[in-house]
Amino acid sequence: MRPMWPMSPKLSVKVVDMPFGKRPFRLHIDPAQDGAEIVNGVADRVRTEMYRNIGLADLLTPVIS
């Protein structure tokens, strides 16, 4: 099995090159490939739903002030 960590610099550059408002909240890198990326994705969805339910959905999108 080839480790994924050598790809992380390329992924980081890709994210930095994304336009404002299109960058992901978090970049998941799972070098162990033990399912942490899936668990973190579920946690992000639950967090998003919770913020919407408690009226804090405005924290989910970037804003230039």
C-alpha positions in Angstrom: 0.0 0.0 0.0 1.4 3.4 -1.0 1.2 6.1 1.7 -1.0 9.1 0.9 1.0 11.7 2.7 3.2 12.6 -0.3 0.0 13.9 -1.9 -0.7 16.3 0.9 1.4 19.2 -0.4 -0.3 18.9 -3.8 -3.7 18.9 -2.2 -2.7 21.9 -0.1 -1.7 23.9 -3.1 -4.9 22.9 -4.9 -7.0 24.2 -1.9 -5.0 27.5 -1.7 -5.5 28.1 -5.4 -9.3 27.8 -5.1 -11.3 31.1 -5.3 -12.7 32.7 -2.2 -15.8 31.0 -0.9 -15.0 27.7 -2.7 -12.3 26.4 -0.3 -13.4 23.5 1.9 -13.7 24.2 5.6 -11.3 21.3 6.3 -9.0 19.2 4.2 -9.0 15.5 5.2 -5.9 13.5 4.7 -6.0 9.9 6.0 -2.5 8.4 5.5 -3.5 5.3 7.5 -6.6 4.8 5.4 -8.4 3.7 8.5 -11.7 5.4 7.8 -11.0 8.6 9.7 -11.8 10.6 6.5 -15.3 9.1 6.4 -15.9 9.8 10.1 -14.7 13.4 9.8 -17.0 13.9 6.8 -20.0 12.7 8.9 -19.0 14.9 11.8 -18.8 17.9 9.4 -22.3 17.1 8.1 -23.7 16.8 11.7 -22.0 20.1 12.7 -23.5 21.8 9.7 -27.0 20.6 10.5 -26.6 21.6 14.2 -25.5 25.1 13.2 -28.5 25.5 11.0 -30.9 24.2 13.7 -29.6 26.6 16.3 -29.7 29.6 14.0 -25.9 29.9 13.4 -25.9 29.0 9.7 -24.2 32.3 8.9 -21.0 30.8 10.4 -20.9 28.2 7.6 -20.1 30.6 4.8 -17.2 33.1 4.5 -17.9 36.8 4.5 -15.6 39.7 3.5 -16.1 42.5 6.0 
